[in-house]
């Protein structure tokens, strides 16, 4: 990831924000797994980034979208939350967030090194 204008990669910040949003959406889905008529939601981001790249537009203009899943209900009361799928998505999101956090830490480390070397 490139360091832009002497700062941190803004797309990395957008991705971290998306991971946070995705966590909140998934947690809401899990919390409402027993709520009659509740429809699960999901966060779309990666596909939107790919579309922006294919169209040649600036990826920094891409914002995550929360989309409600109107698919088939899993229970007779109209709830469509698959708790196993939600928990798997939470685990995957945690791994993604951890990787992004490590990348951000690496960028900060490089900036610190550049600042320290500049003082000598």
Protein Blocks (a to p, Z undefined) as FASTA:
>chain_A
ZZeehiacfklmmmmmmmmmmmmmmmmmmmmmmgghiacddddfklmmmmmmmnopafkl
pccdddddfbdcfbfnopacdfklmmmmmmmmmmmmmmmmmmmmmmmmmmmmmmmmmmZZ
